[in-house]
Amino acid sequence: MVTRKDIGHLVQNGHGHTGVLTDVIPDYEDSATMPGDRRKQHMAFVRPKGGGVEWLALSKDISRLQP
């Protein structure tokens, strides 16, 4: 699991995708979900090292790779 202390560091998800952690939002709600179905989740935002499309995942599914 990553926290705001890990922002700026290289991280990896369970599928082997790596990137730089850009933010952690503890009460994220997906605006693409119908309002009645939304629930708050602890979400991590990650972008590929060197640039690219940012992706998001539950912060519990992301781990920091470097100290």
PQR file with spaces between the fields and no chain letter, atoms N, CA, C, O and H, PARSE charges and radii, in Angstrom:
ATOM       1  N    MET     1       0.847   -1.190    0.000 -0.4000 1.5000
ATOM       2  CA   MET     1       0.000    0.000    0.000 -0.0000 2.0000
ATOM       3  C    MET     1       0.884    1.241    0.000  0.5500 1.7000
ATOM       4  O    MET     1       1.889    1.305    0.708 -0.5500 1.4000
ATOM       5  N    VAL     2       0.495    2.220   -0.802 -0.4000 1.5000
ATOM       6  CA   VAL     2       1.232    3.472   -0.852 -0.0000 2.0000
ATOM       7  C    VAL     2       0.437    4.567   -0.141  0.5500 1.7000
ATOM       8  O    VAL     2      -0.782    4.480    0.012 -0.5500 1.4000
ATOM       9  H    VAL     2      -0.321    2.168   -1.378  0.4000 1.0000
ATOM      10  N    THR     3       1.168    5.601    0.288 -0.4000 1.5000
ATOM      11  CA   THR     3       0.564    6.759    0.940 -0.0000 2.0000
ATOM      12  C    THR     3       1.112    8.016    0.280  0.5500 1.7000
ATOM      13  O    THR     3       1.929    7.936   -0.637 -0.5500 1.4000
ATOM      14  H    THR     3       2.158    5.671    0.164  0.4000 1.0000
ATOM      15  N    ARG     4       0.668    9.160    0.740 -0.4000 1.5000
ATOM      16  CA   ARG     4       1.164   10.431    0.196 -0.0000 2.0000
ATOM      17  C    ARG     4       2.672   10.580    0.382  0.5500 1.7000
ATOM      18  O    ARG     4       3.309   11.318   -0.369 -0.5500 1.4000
ATOM      19  H    ARG     4       0.004    9.225    1.485  0.4000 1.0000
ATOM      20  N    LYS     5       3.249    9.903    1.354 -0.4000 1.5000
ATOM      21  CA   LYS     5       4.703    9.952    1.567 -0.0000 2.0000
ATOM      22  C    LYS     5       5.461    9.338    0.398  0.5500 1.7000
ATOM      23  O    LYS     5       6.651    9.606    0.226 -0.5500 1.4000
ATOM      24  H    LYS     5       2.732    9.303    1.964  0.4000 1.0000
ATOM      25  N    ASP     6       4.789    8.517   -0.410 -0.4000 1.5000
ATOM      26  CA   ASP     6       5.417    7.836   -1.540 -0.0000 2.0000
ATOM      27  C    ASP     6       5.306    8.611   -2.856  0.5500 1.7000
ATOM      28  O    ASP     6       5.851    8.170   -3.868 -0.5500 1.4000
ATOM      29  H    ASP     6       3.823    8.300   -0.270  0.4000 1.0000
ATOM      30  N    ILE     7       4.620    9.747   -2.866 -0.4000 1.5000
ATOM      31  CA   ILE     7       4.453   10.535   -4.089 -0.0000 2.0000
ATOM      32  C    ILE     7       5.823   10.915   -4.641  0.5500 1.7000
ATOM      33  O    ILE     7       6.708   11.356   -3.906 -0.5500 1.4000
ATOM      34  H    ILE     7       4.178   10.106   -2.044  0.4000 1.0000
ATOM      35  N    GLY     8       5.978   10.734   -5.955 -0.4000 1.5000
ATOM      36  CA   GLY     8       7.233   11.043   -6.636 -0.0000 2.0000
ATOM      37  C    GLY     8       8.156    9.847   -6.773  0.5500 1.7000
ATOM      38  O    GLY     8       9.182    9.934   -7.449 -0.5500 1.4000
ATOM      39  H    GLY     8       5.260   10.376   -6.551  0.4000 1.0000
ATOM      40  N    HIS     9       7.812    8.737   -6.148 -0.4000 1.5000
ATOM      41  CA   HIS     9       8.643    7.533   -6.194 -0.0000 2.0000
ATOM      42  C    HIS     9       8.091    6.525   -7.200  0.5500 1.7000
ATOM      43  O    HIS     9       6.910    6.546   -7.549 -0.5500 1.4000
ATOM      44  H    HIS     9       6.978    8.666   -5.600  0.4000 1.0000
ATOM      45  N    LEU    10       8.978    5.647   -7.650 -0.4000 1.5000
ATOM      46  CA   LEU    10       8.602    4.586   -8.575 -0.0000 2.0000
ATOM      47  C    LEU    10       7.795    3.528   -7.831  0.5500 1.7000
ATOM      48  O    LEU    10       8.183    3.085   -6.750 -0.5500 1.4000
ATOM      49  H    LEU    10       9.937    5.630   -7.366  0.4000 1.0000
ATOM      50  N    VAL    11       6.668    3.129   -8.422 -0.4000 1.5000
ATOM      51  CA   VAL    11       5.778    2.144   -7.809 -0.0000 2.0000
ATOM      52  C    VAL    11       5.403    1.078   -8.839  0.5500 1.7000
ATOM      53  O    VAL    11       5.660    1.230  -10.034 -0.5500 1.4000
ATOM      54  H    VAL    11       6.354    3.489   -9.300  0.4000 1.0000
ATOM      55  N    GLN    12       4.790   -0.004   -8.350 -0.4000 1.5000
ATOM      56  CA   GLN    12       4.387   -1.106   -9.226 -0.0000 2.0000
ATOM      57  C    GLN    12       3.067   -1.688   -8.740  0.5500 1.7000
ATOM      58  O    GLN    12       2.789   -1.716   -7.542 -0.5500 1.4000
ATOM      59  H    GLN    12       4.581   -0.127   -7.380  0.4000 1.0000
ATOM      60  N    ASN    13       2.250   -2.156   -9.699 -0.4000 1.5000
ATOM      61  CA   ASN    13       1.017   -2.840   -9.311 -0.0000 2.0000
ATOM      62  C    ASN    13       1.223   -4.347   -9.408  0.5500 1.7000
ATOM      63  O    ASN    13       2.306   -4.802   -9.777 -0.5500 1.4000
ATOM      64  H    ASN    13       2.476   -2.133  -10.673  0.4000 1.0000
ATOM      65  N    GLY    14       0.214   -5.108   -9.087 -0.4000 1.5000
ATOM      66  CA   GLY    14       0.309   -6.560   -9.082 -0.0000 2.0000
ATOM      67  C    GLY    14       0.478   -7.194  -10.452  0.5500 1.7000
ATOM      68  O    GLY    14       0.790   -8.380  -10.549 -0.5500 1.4000
ATOM      69  H    GLY    14      -0.666   -4.738   -8.787  0.4000 1.0000
ATOM      70  N    HIS    15       0.276   -6.419  -11.512 -0.4000 1.5000
ATOM      71  CA   HIS    15       0.422   -6.927  -12.877 -0.0000 2.0000
ATOM      72  C    HIS    15       1.791   -6.592  -13.461  0.5500 1.7000
ATOM      73  O    HIS    15       2.063   -6.904  -14.621 -0.5500 1.4000
ATOM      74  H    HIS    15       0.023   -5.455  -11.433  0.4000 1.0000
ATOM      75  N    GLY    16       2.659   -5.955  -12.662 -0.4000 1.5000
ATOM      76  CA   GLY    16       3.992   -5.609  -13.130 -0.0000 2.0000
ATOM      77  C    GLY    16       4.106   -4.259  -13.807  0.5500 1.7000
ATOM      78  O    GLY    16       5.189   -3.895  -14.265 -0.5500 1.4000
ATOM      79  H    GLY    16       2.438   -5.701  -11.721  0.4000 1.0000
ATOM      80  N    HIS    17       3.011   -3.499  -13.884 -0.4000 1.5000
ATOM      81  CA   HIS    17       3.072   -2.156  -14.461 -0.0000 2.0000
ATOM      82  C    HIS    17       3.771   -1.229  -13.469  0.5500 1.7000
ATOM      83  O    HIS    17       3.460   -1.236  -12.278 -0.5500 1.4000
ATOM      84  H    HIS    17       2.131   -3.794  -13.512  0.4000 1.0000
ATOM      85  N    THR    18       4.706   -0.441  -13.965 -0.4000 1.5000
ATOM      86  CA   THR    18       5.426    0.486  -13.099 -0.0000 2.0000
ATOM      87  C    THR    18       5.183    1.921  -13.548  0.5500 1.7000
ATOM      88  O    THR    18       4.833    2.179  -14.700 -0.5500 1.4000
ATOM      89  H    THR    18       4.958   -0.436  -14.933  0.4000 1.0000
ATOM      90  N    GLY    19       5.373    2.842  -12.620 -0.4000 1.5000
ATOM      91  CA   GLY    19       5.228    4.252  -12.914 -0.0000 2.0000
ATOM      92  C    GLY    19       5.566    5.076  -11.691  0.5500 1.7000
ATOM      93  O    GLY    19       5.980    4.543  -10.661 -0.5500 1.4000
ATOM      94  H    GLY    19       5.657    2.632  -11.684  0.4000 1.0000
ATOM      95  N    VAL    20       5.385    6.374  -11.813 -0.4000 1.5000
ATOM      96  CA   VAL    20       5.668    7.312  -10.734 -0.0000 2.0000
ATOM      97  C    VAL    20       4.348    7.686  -10.067  0.5500 1.7000
ATOM      98  O    VAL    20       3.398    8.097  -10.733 -0.5500 1.4000
ATOM      99  H    VAL    20       5.048    6.806  -12.650  0.4000 1.0000
ATOM     100  N    LEU    21       4.300    7.541   -8.764 -0.4000 1.5000
ATOM     101  CA   LEU    21       3.094    7.897   -8.014 -0.0000 2.0000
ATOM     102  C    LEU    21       2.927    9.412   -8.030  0.5500 1.7000
ATOM     103  O    LEU    21       3.827   10.142   -7.617 -0.5500 1.4000
ATOM     104  H    LEU    21       5.071    7.207   -8.222  0.4000 1.0000
ATOM     105  N    THR    22       1.772    9.886   -8.509 -0.4000 1.5000
ATOM     106  CA   THR    22       1.534   11.323   -8.594 -0.0000 2.0000
ATOM     107  C    THR    22       0.592   11.849   -7.516  0.5500 1.7000
ATOM     108  O    THR    22       0.654   13.025   -7.158 -0.5500 1.4000
ATOM     109  H    THR    22       1.040    9.293   -8.845  0.4000 1.0000
ATOM     110  N    ASP    23      -0.278   10.986   -6.997 -0.4000 1.5000
ATOM     111  CA   ASP    23      -1.196   11.435   -5.948 -0.0000 2.0000
ATOM     112  C    ASP    23      -1.866   10.232   -5.298  0.5500 1.7000
ATOM     113  O    ASP    23      -1.946    9.148   -5.877 -0.5500 1.4000
ATOM     114  H    ASP    23      -0.328   10.031   -7.288  0.4000 1.0000
ATOM     115  N    VAL    24      -2.339   10.455   -4.086 -0.4000 1.5000
ATOM     116  CA   VAL    24      -3.147    9.471   -3.369 -0.0000 2.0000
ATOM     117  C    VAL    24      -4.346   10.228   -2.812  0.5500 1.7000
ATOM     118  O    VAL    24      -4.187   11.206   -2.082 -0.5500 1.4000
ATOM     119  H    VAL    24      -2.274   11.335   -3.616  0.4000 1.0000
ATOM     120  N    ILE    25      -5.533    9.777   -3.156 -0.4000 1.5000
ATOM     121  CA   ILE    25      -6.759   10.419   -2.681 -0.0000 2.0000
ATOM     122  C    ILE    25      -7.510    9.402   -1.824  0.5500 1.7000
ATOM     123  O    ILE    25      -8.007    8.403   -2.344 -0.5500 1.4000
ATOM     124  H    ILE    25      -5.662    8.982   -3.749  0.4000 1.0000
ATOM     125  N    PRO    26      -7.598    9.650   -0.506 -0.5600 1.5000
ATOM     126  CA   PRO    26      -8.204    8.670    0.393  0.2800 2.0000
ATOM     127  C    PRO    26      -9.717    8.523    0.253  0.5500 1.7000
ATOM     128  O    PRO    26     -10.271    7.494    0.639 -0.5500 1.4000
ATOM     129  N    ASP    27     -10.391    9.532   -0.293 -0.4000 1.5000
ATOM     130  CA   ASP    27     -11.855    9.464   -0.396 -0.0000 2.0000
ATOM     131  C    ASP    27     -12.325    9.684   -1.837  0.5500 1.7000
ATOM     132  O    ASP    27     -13.290   10.409   -2.079 -0.5500 1.4000
ATOM     133  H    ASP    27      -9.941   10.367   -0.607  0.4000 1.0000
ATOM     134  N    TYR    28     -11.641    9.058   -2.778 -0.4000 1.5000
ATOM     135  CA   TYR    28     -11.949    9.196   -4.204 -0.0000 2.0000
ATOM     136  C    TYR    28     -13.283    8.531   -4.545  0.5500 1.7000
ATOM     137  O    TYR    28     -13.571    7.421   -4.097 -0.5500 1.4000
ATOM     138  H    TYR    28     -10.857    8.469   -2.581  0.4000 1.0000
ATOM     139  N    GLU    29     -14.091    9.232   -5.345 -0.4000 1.5000
ATOM     140  CA   GLU    29     -15.342    8.682   -5.867 -0.0000 2.0000
ATOM     141  C    GLU    29     -15.299    8.793   -7.383  0.5500 1.7000
ATOM     142  O    GLU    29     -15.067    9.882   -7.909 -0.5500 1.4000
ATOM     143  H    GLU    29     -13.857   10.134   -5.708  0.4000 1.0000
ATOM     144  N    ASP    30     -15.515    7.707   -8.090 -0.4000 1.5000
ATOM     145  CA   ASP    30     -15.477    7.679   -9.550 -0.0000 2.0000
ATOM     146  C    ASP    30     -16.696    8.395  -10.114  0.5500 1.7000
ATOM     147  O    ASP    30     -17.827    7.954   -9.911 -0.5500 1.4000
ATOM     148  H    ASP    30     -15.703    6.822   -7.663  0.4000 1.0000
ATOM     149  N    SER    31     -16.469    9.501  -10.824 -0.4000 1.5000
ATOM     150  CA   SER    31     -17.582   10.285  -11.367 -0.0000 2.0000
ATOM     151  C    SER    31     -18.277    9.575  -12.532  0.5500 1.7000
ATOM     152  O    SER    31     -19.358    9.995  -12.944 -0.5500 1.4000
ATOM     153  H    SER    31     -15.550    9.859  -10.989  0.4000 1.0000
ATOM     154  N    ALA    32     -17.679    8.508  -13.069 -0.4000 1.5000
ATOM     155  CA   ALA    32     -18.309    7.739  -14.145 -0.0000 2.0000
ATOM     156  C    ALA    32     -19.353    6.763  -13.603  0.5500 1.7000
ATOM     157  O    ALA    32     -20.119    6.179  -14.369 -0.5500 1.4000
ATOM     158  H    ALA    32     -16.800    8.167  -12.734  0.4000 1.0000
ATOM     159  N    THR    33     -19.380    6.589  -12.290 -0.4000 1.5000
ATOM     160  CA   THR    33     -20.340    5.695  -11.643 -0.0000 2.0000
ATOM     161  C    THR    33     -21.600    6.486  -11.287  0.5500 1.7000
ATOM     162  O    THR    33     -21.517    7.660  -10.929 -0.5500 1.4000
ATOM     163  H    THR    33     -18.757    7.063  -11.668  0.4000 1.0000
ATOM     164  N    MET    34     -22.736    5.860  -11.383 -0.4000 1.5000
ATOM     165  CA   MET    34     -23.991    6.517  -11.023 -0.0000 2.0000
ATOM     166  C    MET    34     -23.919    6.995   -9.570  0.5500 1.7000
ATOM     167  O    MET    34     -23.402    6.278   -8.712 -0.5500 1.4000
ATOM     168  H    MET    34     -22.804    4.906  -11.675  0.4000 1.0000
ATOM     169  N    PRO    35     -24.432    8.199   -9.284 -0.5600 1.5000
ATOM     170  CA   PRO    35     -24.328    8.753   -7.932  0.2800 2.0000
ATOM     171  C    PRO    35     -24.776    7.815   -6.813  0.5500 1.7000
ATOM     172  O    PRO    35     -24.135    7.779   -5.762 -0.5500 1.4000
ATOM     173  N    GLY    36     -25.823    7.078   -6.998 -0.4000 1.5000
ATOM     174  CA   GLY    36     -26.298    6.168   -5.960 -0.0000 2.0000
ATOM     175  C    GLY    36     -25.410    4.953   -5.751  0.5500 1.7000
ATOM     176  O    GLY    36     -25.496    4.282   -4.723 -0.5500 1.4000
ATOM     177  H    GLY    36     -26.344    7.107   -7.851  0.4000 1.0000
ATOM     178  N    ASP    37     -24.549    4.669   -6.739 -0.4000 1.5000
ATOM     179  CA   ASP    37     -23.668    3.499   -6.668 -0.0000 2.0000
ATOM     180  C    ASP    37     -22.239    3.844   -6.255  0.5500 1.7000
ATOM     181  O    ASP    37     -21.421    2.945   -6.064 -0.5500 1.4000
ATOM     182  H    ASP    37     -24.479    5.214   -7.574  0.4000 1.0000
ATOM     183  N    ARG    38     -21.930    5.124   -6.116 -0.4000 1.5000
ATOM     184  CA   ARG    38     -20.565    5.549   -5.789 -0.0000 2.0000
ATOM     185  C    ARG    38     -20.205    5.187   -4.357  0.5500 1.7000
ATOM     186  O    ARG    38     -21.039    5.226   -3.452 -0.5500 1.4000
ATOM     187  H    ARG    38     -22.595    5.854   -6.271  0.4000 1.0000
ATOM     188  N    ARG    39     -18.932    4.832   -4.181 -0.4000 1.5000
ATOM     189  CA   ARG    39     -18.424    4.628   -2.822 -0.0000 2.0000
ATOM     190  C    ARG    39     -16.999    5.153   -2.761  0.5500 1.7000
ATOM     191  O    ARG    39     -16.257    5.083   -3.741 -0.5500 1.4000
ATOM     192  H    ARG    39     -18.255    4.800   -4.916  0.4000 1.0000
ATOM     193  N    LYS    40     -16.632    5.667   -1.629 -0.4000 1.5000
ATOM     194  CA   LYS    40     -15.304    6.248   -1.457 -0.0000 2.0000
ATOM     195  C    LYS    40     -14.265    5.141   -1.377  0.5500 1.7000
ATOM     196  O    LYS    40     -14.448    4.131   -0.697 -0.5500 1.4000
ATOM     197  H    LYS    40     -17.235    5.724   -0.833  0.4000 1.0000
ATOM     198  N    GLN    41     -13.156    5.367   -2.104 -0.4000 1.5000
ATOM     199  CA   GLN    41     -12.070    4.401   -2.117 -0.0000 2.0000
ATOM     200  C    GLN    41     -10.740    5.122   -1.974  0.5500 1.7000
ATOM     201  O    GLN    41     -10.611    6.281   -2.367 -0.5500 1.4000
ATOM     202  H    GLN    41     -13.008    6.187   -2.657  0.4000 1.0000
ATOM     203  N    HIS    42      -9.755    4.440   -1.412 -0.4000 1.5000
ATOM     204  CA   HIS    42      -8.400    4.970   -1.249 -0.0000 2.0000
ATOM     205  C    HIS    42      -7.657    4.693   -2.550  0.5500 1.7000
ATOM     206  O    HIS    42      -7.216    3.568   -2.783 -0.5500 1.4000
ATOM     207  H    HIS    42      -9.859    3.498   -1.092  0.4000 1.0000
ATOM     208  N    MET    43      -7.513    5.726   -3.414 -0.4000 1.5000
ATOM     209  CA   MET    43      -7.038    5.539   -4.780 -0.0000 2.0000
ATOM     210  C    MET    43      -5.669    6.174   -5.007  0.5500 1.7000
ATOM     211  O    MET    43      -5.382    7.263   -4.508 -0.5500 1.4000
ATOM     212  H    MET    43      -7.871    6.640   -3.225  0.4000 1.0000
ATOM     213  N    ALA    44      -4.827    5.472   -5.771 -0.4000 1.5000
ATOM     214  CA   ALA    44      -3.499    5.956   -6.153 -0.0000 2.0000
ATOM     215  C    ALA    44      -3.516    6.321   -7.635  0.5500 1.7000
ATOM     216  O    ALA    44      -4.107    5.615   -8.452 -0.5500 1.4000
ATOM     217  H    ALA    44      -5.060    4.588   -6.176  0.4000 1.0000
ATOM     218  N    PHE    45      -2.864    7.425   -7.971 -0.4000 1.5000
ATOM     219  CA   PHE    45      -2.739    7.870   -9.354 -0.0000 2.0000
ATOM     220  C    PHE    45      -1.278    7.724   -9.762  0.5500 1.7000
ATOM     221  O    PHE    45      -0.379    8.208   -9.074 -0.5500 1.4000
ATOM     222  H    PHE    45      -2.383    7.998   -7.307  0.4000 1.0000
ATOM     223  N    VAL    46      -1.049    7.048  -10.894 -0.4000 1.5000
ATOM     224  CA   VAL    46       0.305    6.704  -11.328 -0.0000 2.0000
ATOM     225  C    VAL    46       0.460    7.072  -12.797  0.5500 1.7000
ATOM     226  O    VAL    46      -0.454    6.854  -13.592 -0.5500 1.4000
ATOM     227  H    VAL    46      -1.779    6.654  -11.452  0.4000 1.0000
ATOM     228  N    ARG    47       1.625    7.637  -13.167 -0.4000 1.5000
ATOM     229  CA   ARG    47       1.917    7.898  -14.574 -0.0000 2.0000
ATOM     230  C    ARG    47       3.172    7.127  -14.957  0.5500 1.7000
ATOM     231  O    ARG    47       4.053    6.931  -14.121 -0.5500 1.4000
ATOM     232  H    ARG    47       2.368    7.814  -12.521  0.4000 1.0000
ATOM     233  N    PRO    48       3.265    6.687  -16.202 -0.5600 1.5000
ATOM     234  CA   PRO    48       4.463    5.970  -16.625  0.2800 2.0000
ATOM     235  C    PRO    48       5.707    6.850  -16.491  0.5500 1.7000
ATOM     236  O    PRO    48       5.648    8.054  -16.740 -0.5500 1.4000
ATOM     237  N    LYS    49       6.818    6.254  -16.102 -0.4000 1.5000
ATOM     238  CA   LYS    49       8.077    6.997  -16.006 -0.0000 2.0000
ATOM     239  C    LYS    49       8.439    7.486  -17.401  0.5500 1.7000
ATOM     240  O    LYS    49       8.449    6.703  -18.351 -0.5500 1.4000
ATOM     241  H    LYS    49       6.865    5.276  -15.900  0.4000 1.0000
ATOM     242  N    GLY    50       8.732    8.757  -17.528 -0.4000 1.5000
ATOM     243  CA   GLY    50       9.053    9.336  -18.822 -0.0000 2.0000
ATOM     244  C    GLY    50       7.843    9.922  -19.534  0.5500 1.7000
ATOM     245  O    GLY    50       7.979   10.498  -20.614 -0.5500 1.4000
ATOM     246  H    GLY    50       8.723    9.393  -16.756  0.4000 1.0000
ATOM     247  N    GLY    51       6.664    9.781  -18.942 -0.4000 1.5000
ATOM     248  CA   GLY    51       5.454   10.359  -19.515 -0.0000 2.0000
ATOM     249  C    GLY    51       4.497    9.318  -20.051  0.5500 1.7000
ATOM     250  O    GLY    51       4.846    8.147  -20.202 -0.5500 1.4000
ATOM     251  H    GLY    51       6.554    9.313  -18.066  0.4000 1.0000
ATOM     252  N    GLY    52       3.317    9.751  -20.330 -0.4000 1.5000
ATOM     253  CA   GLY    52       2.294    8.844  -20.848 -0.0000 2.0000
ATOM     254  C    GLY    52       0.970    9.066  -20.147  0.5500 1.7000
ATOM     255  O    GLY    52       0.786   10.053  -19.434 -0.5500 1.4000
ATOM     256  H    GLY    52       3.034   10.702  -20.207  0.4000 1.0000
ATOM     257  N    VAL    53       0.064    8.152  -20.353 -0.4000 1.5000
ATOM     258  CA   VAL    53      -1.287    8.262  -19.800 -0.0000 2.0000
ATOM     259  C    VAL    53      -1.306    7.802  -18.343  0.5500 1.7000
ATOM     260  O    VAL    53      -0.888    6.691  -18.019 -0.5500 1.4000
ATOM     261  H    VAL    53       0.214    7.351  -20.932  0.4000 1.0000
ATOM     262  N    GLU    54      -1.798    8.680  -17.479 -0.4000 1.5000
ATOM     263  CA   GLU    54      -1.910    8.355  -16.054 -0.0000 2.0000
ATOM     264  C    GLU    54      -2.975    7.284  -15.852  0.5500 1.7000
ATOM     265  O    GLU    54      -3.982    7.263  -16.560 -0.5500 1.4000
ATOM     266  H    GLU    54      -2.138    9.583  -17.742  0.4000 1.0000
ATOM     267  N    TRP    55      -2.755    6.403  -14.894 -0.4000 1.5000
ATOM     268  CA   TRP    55      -3.728    5.366  -14.559 -0.0000 2.0000
ATOM     269  C    TRP    55      -3.952    5.381  -13.064  0.5500 1.7000
ATOM     270  O    TRP    55      -3.160    5.951  -12.314 -0.5500 1.4000
ATOM     271  H    TRP    55      -1.937    6.421  -14.319  0.4000 1.0000
ATOM     272  N    LEU    56      -5.027    4.755  -12.635 -0.4000 1.5000
ATOM     273  CA   LEU    56      -5.322    4.729  -11.211 -0.0000 2.0000
ATOM     274  C    LEU    56      -5.632    3.319  -10.763  0.5500 1.7000
ATOM     275  O    LEU    56      -6.070    2.474  -11.543 -0.5500 1.4000
ATOM     276  H    LEU    56      -5.670    4.291  -13.245  0.4000 1.0000
ATOM     277  N    ALA    57      -5.392    3.089   -9.484 -0.4000 1.5000
ATOM     278  CA   ALA    57      -5.631    1.780   -8.873 -0.0000 2.0000
ATOM     279  C    ALA    57      -5.833    1.982   -7.384  0.5500 1.7000
ATOM     280  O    ALA    57      -5.448    3.011   -6.828 -0.5500 1.4000
ATOM     281  H    ALA    57      -5.036    3.776   -8.850  0.4000 1.0000
ATOM     282  N    LEU    58      -6.430    1.007   -6.752 -0.4000 1.5000
ATOM     283  CA   LEU    58      -6.553    1.059   -5.295 -0.0000 2.0000
ATOM     284  C    LEU    58      -5.155    1.122   -4.702  0.5500 1.7000
ATOM     285  O    LEU    58      -4.271    0.370   -5.112 -0.5500 1.4000
ATOM     286  H    LEU    58      -6.742    0.171   -7.203  0.4000 1.0000
ATOM     287  N    SER    59      -4.949    2.005   -3.749 -0.4000 1.5000
ATOM     288  CA   SER    59      -3.609    2.186   -3.180 -0.0000 2.0000
ATOM     289  C    SER    59      -3.096    0.924   -2.500  0.5500 1.7000
ATOM     290  O    SER    59      -1.885    0.743   -2.379 -0.5500 1.4000
ATOM     291  H    SER    59      -5.667    2.616   -3.415  0.4000 1.0000
ATOM     292  N    LYS    60      -3.990    0.050   -2.055 -0.4000 1.5000
ATOM     293  CA   LYS    60      -3.561   -1.199   -1.417 -0.0000 2.0000
ATOM     294  C    LYS    60      -2.948   -2.170   -2.427  0.5500 1.7000
ATOM     295  O    LYS    60      -2.246   -3.106   -2.045 -0.5500 1.4000
ATOM     296  H    LYS    60      -4.975    0.196   -2.153  0.4000 1.0000
ATOM     297  N    ASP    61      -3.216   -1.943   -3.726 -0.4000 1.5000
ATOM     298  CA   ASP    61      -2.696   -2.814   -4.779 -0.0000 2.0000
ATOM     299  C    ASP    61      -1.398   -2.297   -5.394  0.5500 1.7000
ATOM     300  O    ASP    61      -0.878   -2.897   -6.334 -0.5500 1.4000
ATOM     301  H    ASP    61      -3.786   -1.183   -4.036  0.4000 1.0000
ATOM     302  N    ILE    62      -0.872   -1.194   -4.873 -0.4000 1.5000
ATOM     303  CA   ILE    62       0.344   -0.570   -5.391 -0.0000 2.0000
ATOM     304  C    ILE    62       1.429   -0.649   -4.325  0.5500 1.7000
ATOM     305  O    ILE    62       1.162   -0.464   -3.137 -0.5500 1.4000
ATOM     306  H    ILE    62      -1.294   -0.706   -4.109  0.4000 1.0000
ATOM     307  N    SER    63       2.662   -0.928   -4.764 -0.4000 1.5000
ATOM     308  CA   SER    63       3.779   -0.956   -3.810 -0.0000 2.0000
ATOM     309  C    SER    63       4.936   -0.117   -4.345  0.5500 1.7000
ATOM     310  O    SER    63       5.139   -0.006   -5.554 -0.5500 1.4000
ATOM     311  H    SER    63       2.879   -1.078   -5.728  0.4000 1.0000
ATOM     312  N    ARG    64       5.681    0.464   -3.423 -0.4000 1.5000
ATOM     313  CA   ARG    64       6.825    1.304   -3.768 -0.0000 2.0000
ATOM     314  C    ARG    64       8.016    0.423   -4.121  0.5500 1.7000
ATOM     315  O    ARG    64       8.275   -0.574   -3.447 -0.5500 1.4000
ATOM     316  H    ARG    64       5.516    0.373   -2.441  0.4000 1.0000
ATOM     317  N    LEU    65       8.755    0.793   -5.193 -0.4000 1.5000
ATOM     318  CA   LEU    65       9.887   -0.002   -5.637 -0.0000 2.0000
ATOM     319  C    LEU    65      11.223    0.491   -5.116  0.5500 1.7000
ATOM     320  O    LEU    65      12.124   -0.312   -4.872 -0.5500 1.4000
ATOM     321  H    LEU    65       8.545    1.603   -5.741  0.4000 1.0000
ATOM     322  N    GLN    66      11.369    1.790   -4.942 -0.4000 1.5000
ATOM     323  CA   GLN    66      12.655    2.328   -4.512 -0.0000 2.0000
ATOM     324  C    GLN    66      12.511    3.067   -3.190  0.5500 1.7000
ATOM     325  O    GLN    66      11.440    3.589   -2.879 -0.5500 1.4000
ATOM     326  H    GLN    66      10.637    2.442   -5.140  0.4000 1.0000
ATOM     327  N    PRO    67      13.579    3.113   -2.418 -0.5600 1.5000
ATOM     328  CA   PRO    67      13.502    3.807   -1.115  0.2800 2.0000
ATOM     329  C    PRO    67      13.351    5.306   -1.232  0.5500 1.7000
ATOM     330  O    PRO    67      13.275    6.001   -0.218 -0.5500 1.4000
